Amino acid sequence: MQHPDVDLFVIGGGSGGVRAARIAASHGARVAIAESANFGGTCVNRGCVPKKLMVYASRFPDQFKASRGYGWSPTESVFNWHDLITHKDTEINRLEGIYRTNLEKSGVSIHADHAEIVDAHTILLGLSGQRVTAGTILIATGGHPTRPDFPGNELAITSDEAFHLPELPERVLIVGGGYIAVEFAGIFAGLGSEVTQVIRGDHLLRGFDTEVAGILAEHQARRGIKLVRGQSLQRIVQIADGLRATLSDGLTLDVDTVMLCTGRAPNTRGLGLANVDVKTNEHGAIVADRHGRTNVPSIYAIGDVTDRLNLTPVAIREGQAFADRLYGGLTVPDFDYEMVPTAVFSTPEIGTVGLPEHIARERYPQLKVLKTKFRAMTQLFGGLEDQVFVKVLIDGPSDKVVGLHLLGDGTAEMAQLIGVALTANATWADFRHTVALHPTVAEEIVTLKG
């Protein structure tokens, strides 16, 4: 295409789209971006950031309790939901402003508008009616929570609405067993709600290491979270003092809030994909290769809209790599999606890198499993019951560490650095040759004996 208005038009102002736009502009490309909602996307506005702030808030009761073992006599503490939400909103507004400012400083043209693809090189902006031509179009529109179809589903909330509840519910029913459900169960329970969690299967956190998930379920029960297994939600009706939820076995639960954490779907509606025949899969996700290329040569896609590994840092990495390859002329190595460090901000939290045991056993017949479980010094001295769990998975013949799974306070921070080691193909001998840092929880990893 000759003389387009811009070299790159990015649809979606979340973490991945913003990174791609900024890096492309830094390489000298003329870049425009469109976002119809809030810059920063799900992570900043309705996901990682506000959720982590609420996780921090929910852990204070444990800290108050433990402080007595350390000689403190804390005065009576009163939690105020309104103060938390107000402070959270202030912080989110600040962060969204930073995203906009960084785009402006990079020279990216910003459109607070809905963008629709008209043809392989043309974007139509819904509010202004402006048409913008582009050499390349990048779709980075992310995803949204799904709402299963059953009677009364409109009475439930999703994670989007959970950040804006007018008050802390006394009784909460959470439907789903994934990381979002687990995290919000911990948040509400920690803040004082009575929490029931309903899952279809037998285990929390499908896809994660089942042993770690089982230990987390034990800790949830200790915190008063009631887990109902093998059931699904069939109906919700309004009653005088809240909501009545009916499960598949006929059991009814009277609660104040029902939160649906039953999956997410790609944001592809209204993008005009049919206008250019961009290929999507059976779930509506855009089909793209490891470099983000779709079946239309001028159109790329990254992040959750491709429904591969729906994590903010993955979208950022994909956006950076896309811009470096196309506009920086750089050779960017593919990264291993199986070695992406992942955290679940439950209480206690989970940090994991690599394969879970059930997959590792299929792939590595001579798998060695080393593990330990103990109470850390900080919990033991403070009179808390939380445990630390460490599991290392090693391919016997090569000695390569193929998975490392942690549960306990601070393990998400550990997983980030463990990810460096496993990405570098570290062997168990490399871990064992590393001097332990004492006294820490992390030293238990390098001192494990098998």
C-alpha positions as CSV (number, residue, x, y, z in Angstrom):
1,M,0.0,0.0,0.0
2,Q,1.4,3.4,-1.0
3,H,1.3,6.4,1.4
4,P,-1.0,5.2,4.2
5,D,-2.0,7.6,6.9
6,V,0.1,5.6,9.5
7,D,2.5,2.7,9.4
8,L,0.7,0.9,12.2
9,F,-2.8,1.1,13.6
10,V,-3.3,-0.7,17.0
11,I,-6.8,-1.6,18.0
12,G,-6.9,-2.0,21.8
13,G,-5.2,0.1,24.5
14,G,-4.4,-2.6,27.0
15,S,-0.9,-3.6,28.1
16,G,0.0,-5.5,24.9
17,G,-1.4,-2.9,22.5
18,V,0.2,0.0,24.3
19,R,3.6,-1.7,24.4
20,A,3.5,-2.5,20.7
21,A,2.5,1.0,19.8
22,R,5.2,2.6,22.0
23,I,8.0,0.4,20.8
24,A,7.0,0.7,17.1
25,A,7.0,4.5,17.5
26,S,10.4,4.4,19.2
27,H,11.7,2.6,16.0
28,G,10.4,5.5,13.9
29,A,7.1,4.2,12.8
30,R,4.0,6.4,12.5
31,V,1.6,4.8,14.9
32,A,-2.1,5.3,15.9
33,I,-4.0,3.5,18.6
34,A,-7.8,3.3,19.3
35,E,-9.3,2.4,22.7
36,S,-13.1,2.7,23.4
37,A,-12.9,2.2,27.1
38,N,-9.9,2.7,29.5
39,F,-6.3,2.6,28.5
40,G,-4.4,-0.1,30.4
41,G,-7.0,-2.7,29.5
42,T,-8.3,-5.4,31.8
43,C,-5.1,-5.7,33.9
44,V,-5.0,-2.1,35.1
45,N,-8.7,-1.4,35.3
46,R,-10.5,-4.7,36.0
47,G,-7.8,-7.3,36.7
48,C,-4.3,-7.8,38.0
49,V,-3.7,-4.4,39.6
50,P,-7.0,-3.7,41.5
51,K,-7.2,-7.4,42.4
52,K,-3.7,-7.4,43.9
53,L,-4.6,-4.3,45.9
54,M,-7.6,-6.1,47.3
55,V,-5.6,-9.2,48.0
56,Y,-3.2,-7.1,50.1
57,A,-6.2,-5.7,52.0
58,S,-7.6,-9.2,52.7
59,R,-4.3,-10.4,54.3
60,F,-4.2,-7.8,57.1
61,P,-6.3,-9.9,59.5
62,D,-3.5,-12.6,59.4
63,Q,-0.9,-9.9,60.0
64,F,-2.8,-8.5,62.9
65,K,-3.1,-11.9,64.5
66,A,0.6,-12.8,63.9
67,S,1.8,-9.5,65.3
68,R,0.9,-10.6,68.8
69,G,3.5,-13.3,68.6
70,Y,6.1,-10.7,67.8
71,G,5.3,-8.6,70.9
72,W,2.8,-6.2,69.4
73,S,-0.6,-5.5,70.9
74,P,-2.7,-4.2,68.0
75,T,-5.6,-2.0,68.8
76,E,-9.0,-3.0,67.4
77,S,-9.1,-2.6,63.7
78,V,-12.2,-1.8,61.6
79,F,-12.3,-2.5,57.9
80,N,-14.1,0.1,55.6
81,W,-15.0,-1.2,52.2
82,H,-15.8,2.2,50.8
83,D,-12.4,3.5,51.8
84,L,-10.7,0.6,50.0
85,I,-12.7,1.0,46.8
86,T,-12.2,4.8,46.8
87,H,-8.4,4.5,47.3
88,K,-8.3,1.8,44.7
89,D,-10.1,3.9,42.1
90,T,-7.8,6.8,42.7
91,E,-4.8,4.6,42.0
92,I,-6.3,3.1,38.9
93,N,-7.1,6.5,37.5
94,R,-3.5,7.5,38.2
95,L,-2.2,4.5,36.3
96,E,-4.5,5.0,33.3
97,G,-3.2,8.5,33.1
98,I,0.3,7.2,32.9
99,Y,-0.6,4.9,30.1
100,R,-2.0,7.8,28.1
101,T,1.0,10.1,28.9
102,N,3.5,7.4,27.8
103,L,1.7,7.0,24.5
104,E,1.7,10.8,24.0
105,K,5.4,11.1,24.8
106,S,6.1,8.3,22.3
107,G,4.4,10.3,19.6
108,V,1.5,7.8,19.2
109,S,-1.8,9.3,17.9
110,I,-4.5,8.4,20.3
111,H,-8.2,7.8,19.5
112,A,-10.6,7.4,22.3
113,D,-13.0,5.6,20.0
114,H,-14.2,2.2,18.7
115,A,-12.3,0.9,15.7
116,E,-13.7,-1.3,13.0
117,I,-11.7,-2.9,10.2
118,V,-13.2,-1.9,6.8
119,D,-10.6,-3.6,4.6
120,A,-7.1,-5.0,5.0
121,H,-5.6,-1.5,5.4
122,T,-8.5,0.7,6.5
123,I,-10.0,1.5,10.0
124,L,-13.3,3.2,10.6
125,L,-13.6,5.1,13.9
126,G,-17.2,4.8,15.2
127,L,-17.7,8.1,17.0
128,S,-15.9,10.5,14.7
129,G,-16.6,8.6,11.4
130,Q,-13.0,9.1,10.5
131,R,-11.3,6.6,8.2
132,V,-7.6,5.9,8.8
133,T,-5.4,3.9,6.4
134,A,-2.5,1.8,7.8
135,G,0.3,-0.3,6.4
136,T,-0.3,-2.8,9.2
137,I,-3.2,-3.4,11.7
138,L,-2.5,-4.9,15.1
139,I,-5.5,-6.3,17.0
140,A,-4.9,-6.3,20.8
141,T,-8.5,-6.1,22.2
142,G,-8.1,-8.6,25.0
143,G,-11.0,-10.6,26.5
144,H,-14.0,-10.3,28.8
145,P,-15.7,-12.5,31.5
146,T,-18.3,-14.9,30.2
147,R,-21.8,-15.2,31.7
148,P,-23.3,-18.7,31.3
149,D,-26.9,-18.9,30.1
150,F,-29.3,-20.0,33.0
151,P,-32.4,-18.5,34.6
152,G,-31.5,-15.4,36.6
153,N,-27.9,-15.1,35.3
154,E,-28.4,-11.3,35.1
155,L,-28.6,-11.2,38.9
156,A,-25.0,-12.4,39.2
157,I,-21.8,-10.3,38.9
158,T,-18.5,-11.1,37.2
159,S,-15.0,-10.0,38.1
160,D,-15.7,-6.7,36.2
161,E,-18.4,-5.7,38.7
162,A,-16.7,-7.1,41.8
163,F,-14.3,-4.1,41.9
164,H,-17.3,-1.7,42.1
165,L,-19.7,-3.2,44.6
166,P,-21.3,-0.5,46.8
167,E,-20.6,-2.5,49.9
168,L,-18.9,-5.7,51.1
169,P,-21.4,-8.6,50.9
170,E,-21.9,-10.6,54.0
171,R,-22.6,-13.9,52.0
172,V,-20.9,-14.6,48.7
173,L,-21.3,-17.5,46.3
174,I,-18.4,-17.9,43.9
175,V,-18.9,-20.1,40.9
176,G,-15.8,-21.5,39.3
177,G,-12.5,-23.0,40.3
178,G,-9.9,-21.1,38.2
179,Y,-7.4,-18.6,39.5
180,I,-9.8,-15.7,39.4
181,A,-12.4,-17.6,41.5
182,V,-9.7,-18.7,43.9
183,E,-8.3,-15.3,44.4
184,F,-11.7,-13.6,45.0
185,A,-12.7,-16.4,47.4
186,G,-9.6,-15.4,49.4
187,I,-10.3,-11.7,49.1
188,F,-13.9,-11.9,50.3
189,A,-13.1,-14.4,53.1
190,G,-10.2,-12.3,54.3
191,L,-12.3,-9.2,54.4
192,G,-14.9,-10.9,56.5
193,S,-17.5,-12.4,54.1
194,E,-19.0,-15.8,54.4
195,V,-17.8,-17.5,51.2
196,T,-19.0,-20.6,49.4
197,Q,-17.3,-21.8,46.2
198,V,-18.9,-24.1,43.7
199,I,-16.9,-26.1,41.2
200,R,-17.9,-28.6,38.5
201,G,-15.0,-31.0,39.1
202,D,-13.1,-32.4,42.0
203,H,-10.2,-30.0,42.1
204,L,-9.5,-26.3,42.1
205,L,-7.2,-24.7,39.5
206,R,-7.6,-27.1,36.5
207,G,-4.3,-27.1,34.6
208,F,-2.1,-26.3,37.6
209,D,-0.3,-29.0,39.6
210,T,-3.1,-30.9,41.4
211,E,-1.1,-31.5,44.6
212,V,-0.5,-27.8,45.0
213,A,-4.2,-27.1,44.3
214,G,-5.2,-29.7,46.9
215,I,-3.0,-28.1,49.6
216,L,-4.5,-24.7,48.7
217,A,-8.0,-26.2,49.2
218,E,-7.0,-27.3,52.7
219,H,-5.9,-23.7,53.5
220,Q,-9.1,-22.3,52.1
221,A,-11.1,-24.6,54.4
222,R,-9.1,-23.4,57.3
223,R,-10.1,-19.9,56.4
224,G,-13.8,-20.8,56.4
225,I,-14.3,-21.0,52.7
226,K,-16.8,-23.8,52.0
227,L,-15.9,-25.7,48.8
228,V,-18.8,-27.5,47.0
229,R,-17.4,-30.0,44.4
230,G,-19.1,-31.6,41.4
231,Q,-21.9,-29.1,41.1
232,S,-23.0,-26.4,38.8
233,L,-25.3,-23.4,39.2
234,Q,-28.7,-23.9,37.7
235,R,-30.8,-20.8,38.7
236,I,-30.8,-17.6,40.7
237,V,-33.9,-15.9,42.0
238,Q,-34.3,-12.7,44.0
239,I,-35.6,-13.2,47.6
240,A,-36.5,-10.7,50.3
241,D,-33.0,-10.6,51.9
242,G,-30.8,-11.3,48.9
243,L,-30.4,-14.1,46.2
244,R,-31.3,-17.8,46.2
245,A,-29.0,-19.9,44.1
246,T,-30.0,-23.5,43.2
247,L,-27.3,-26.0,42.4
248,S,-27.5,-29.0,40.1
249,D,-28.3,-31.4,43.0
250,G,-31.1,-29.2,44.1
251,L,-29.3,-27.6,47.0
252,T,-30.2,-24.0,47.6
253,L,-28.0,-21.3,49.0
254,D,-29.2,-17.9,50.2
255,V,-26.5,-15.3,49.6
256,D,-26.1,-11.5,49.0
257,T,-23.9,-11.8,45.9
258,V,-23.3,-14.5,43.3
259,M,-20.0,-14.1,41.4
260,L,-19.5,-15.9,38.1
261,C,-15.9,-16.9,37.4
262,T,-16.6,-19.4,34.7
263,G,-14.2,-18.3,32.0
264,R,-13.3,-15.5,29.6
265,A,-13.9,-15.0,25.9
266,P,-11.9,-12.9,23.3
267,N,-13.1,-9.4,22.4
268,T,-13.7,-9.9,18.7
269,R,-17.3,-8.7,18.2
270,G,-17.7,-5.5,16.3
271,L,-14.1,-5.5,14.9
272,G,-15.1,-6.1,11.3
273,L,-13.2,-9.3,11.1
274,A,-15.7,-10.7,8.6
275,N,-15.0,-7.8,6.3
276,V,-11.5,-9.1,5.6
277,D,-12.1,-12.8,6.5
278,V,-9.7,-12.9,9.4
279,K,-9.7,-16.5,10.6
280,T,-11.1,-17.3,14.1
281,N,-11.4,-20.6,16.0
282,E,-14.5,-22.2,17.5
283,H,-14.2,-20.0,20.5
284,G,-14.1,-16.8,18.5
285,A,-10.4,-16.2,19.1
286,I,-8.2,-14.9,16.3
287,V,-5.9,-17.5,14.9
288,A,-2.4,-16.2,14.8
289,D,1.1,-17.8,14.6
290,R,3.9,-17.4,17.2
291,H,4.7,-14.0,15.6
292,G,1.1,-12.8,15.7
293,R,0.5,-13.1,12.0
294,T,-3.1,-13.9,10.9
295,N,-4.2,-15.3,7.6
296,V,-4.4,-11.7,6.3
297,P,-0.8,-10.5,5.6
298,S,-1.4,-6.9,6.9
299,I,-3.2,-7.9,10.1
300,Y,-1.6,-9.2,13.3
301,A,-3.1,-10.1,16.7
302,I,-1.5,-10.5,20.1
303,G,-2.6,-11.1,23.7
304,D,-5.9,-12.5,25.0
305,V,-7.7,-12.0,21.8
306,T,-5.7,-15.0,20.5
307,D,-6.7,-17.1,23.6
308,R,-3.3,-18.8,23.9
309,L,-1.9,-17.9,27.3
310,N,-4.0,-15.2,28.8
311,L,-1.5,-13.4,31.0
312,T,-0.6,-9.7,30.8
313,P,3.1,-10.2,30.7
314,V,2.6,-12.6,27.7
315,A,0.7,-9.9,25.8
316,I,3.4,-7.3,26.7
317,R,6.1,-9.7,25.5
318,E,4.2,-10.4,22.3
319,G,3.6,-6.7,21.6
320,Q,7.3,-5.9,22.2
321,A,8.5,-8.7,19.9
322,F,6.0,-7.7,17.2
323,A,7.2,-4.1,17.1
324,D,10.9,-5.1,17.3
325,R,10.6,-7.5,14.4
326,L,8.5,-5.4,12.1
327,Y,9.8,-1.9,12.8
328,G,13.1,-2.4,14.5
329,G,14.5,-5.0,12.2
330,L,15.6,-7.1,15.1
331,T,15.8,-10.8,15.4
332,V,13.7,-11.8,18.4
333,P,13.9,-15.4,19.6
334,D,10.6,-17.1,20.2
335,F,9.9,-17.6,23.9
336,D,8.7,-20.8,25.5
337,Y,5.0,-20.5,26.5
338,E,5.5,-23.5,28.8
339,M,8.2,-21.7,30.9
340,V,6.2,-18.6,31.6
341,P,6.2,-17.9,35.4
342,T,2.7,-17.8,36.8
343,A,1.2,-16.8,40.1
344,V,-2.1,-17.3,41.8
345,F,-2.6,-14.6,44.4
346,S,-4.6,-16.8,46.8
347,T,-3.8,-16.8,50.5
348,P,-1.3,-18.5,50.7
349,E,-0.2,-17.7,47.2
350,I,1.1,-20.0,44.5
351,G,4.1,-19.5,42.2
352,T,4.8,-21.9,39.5
353,V,7.1,-22.3,36.5
354,G,7.1,-25.1,33.9
355,L,5.1,-28.3,33.7
356,P,2.7,-29.7,36.3
357,E,3.4,-33.2,37.5
358,H,0.7,-35.0,35.5
359,I,2.0,-33.6,32.2
360,A,5.6,-33.9,33.1
361,R,5.1,-37.7,33.8
362,E,3.7,-38.2,30.3
363,R,6.6,-36.4,28.7
364,Y,9.4,-37.6,30.9
365,P,9.2,-41.3,31.8
366,Q,12.1,-41.1,34.3
367,L,10.7,-38.1,36.1
368,K,12.1,-37.4,39.6
369,V,9.9,-35.6,42.1
370,L,11.4,-33.8,45.1
371,K,9.1,-32.0,47.6
372,T,8.8,-30.7,51.1
373,K,6.1,-29.1,53.2
374,F,6.7,-27.1,56.4
375,R,5.6,-24.1,58.4
376,A,7.9,-21.1,57.7
377,M,9.5,-19.2,60.6
378,T,7.3,-16.1,60.1
379,Q,4.0,-18.1,60.4
380,L,5.3,-20.5,63.1
381,F,6.4,-17.7,65.4
382,G,3.3,-15.7,64.7
383,G,1.0,-18.6,65.6
384,L,-0.4,-19.0,62.0
385,E,-1.2,-22.4,60.5
386,D,-0.2,-21.6,56.9
387,Q,2.3,-23.9,55.3
388,V,5.0,-23.7,52.6
389,F,5.0,-26.4,49.9
390,V,7.9,-26.9,47.4
391,K,7.9,-29.4,44.5
392,V,10.7,-29.8,42.0
393,L,10.2,-31.9,38.8
394,I,13.4,-33.2,37.2
395,D,14.0,-35.2,34.0
396,G,16.2,-38.0,35.3
397,P,18.5,-38.7,32.3
398,S,19.2,-35.0,31.5
399,D,18.9,-33.6,35.1
400,K,17.0,-30.7,33.6
401,V,14.4,-29.0,35.9
402,V,11.1,-29.1,34.0
403,G,8.8,-27.8,36.6
404,L,8.9,-26.0,40.0
405,H,5.8,-25.4,42.0
406,L,5.5,-23.4,45.2
407,L,2.8,-22.5,47.7
408,G,3.4,-20.0,50.5
409,D,3.9,-16.4,51.4
410,G,6.1,-14.6,48.9
411,T,6.3,-17.6,46.4
412,A,5.2,-15.5,43.5
413,E,8.3,-13.3,43.9
414,M,10.4,-16.5,43.9
415,A,8.8,-17.8,40.8
416,Q,9.9,-14.8,38.8
417,L,13.6,-15.6,39.4
418,I,13.1,-19.3,39.1
419,G,11.7,-18.6,35.7
420,V,15.1,-17.1,34.7
421,A,16.8,-20.4,35.7
422,L,14.4,-22.7,33.9
423,T,14.4,-20.5,30.8
424,A,18.1,-20.9,30.8
425,N,17.6,-24.8,30.9
426,A,19.0,-25.1,34.4
427,T,19.7,-28.6,35.8
428,W,19.1,-29.8,39.3
429,A,22.9,-29.8,39.7
430,D,22.8,-26.0,39.0
431,F,20.3,-25.5,41.8
432,R,22.2,-27.8,44.2
433,H,25.5,-26.0,43.5
434,T,23.9,-22.6,44.4
435,V,24.7,-21.6,48.0
436,A,21.6,-21.4,50.2
437,L,20.6,-18.0,51.6
438,H,19.7,-18.4,55.2
439,P,17.3,-18.0,56.9
440,T,14.8,-17.8,54.1
441,V,12.0,-19.9,52.7
442,A,13.7,-20.0,49.3
443,E,16.8,-21.8,50.6
444,E,14.6,-24.9,51.0
445,I,14.6,-25.2,47.2
446,V,18.3,-25.5,46.8
447,T,18.7,-27.8,49.8
448,L,16.1,-30.3,48.8
449,K,17.4,-33.9,48.8
450,G,16.2,-36.7,46.6
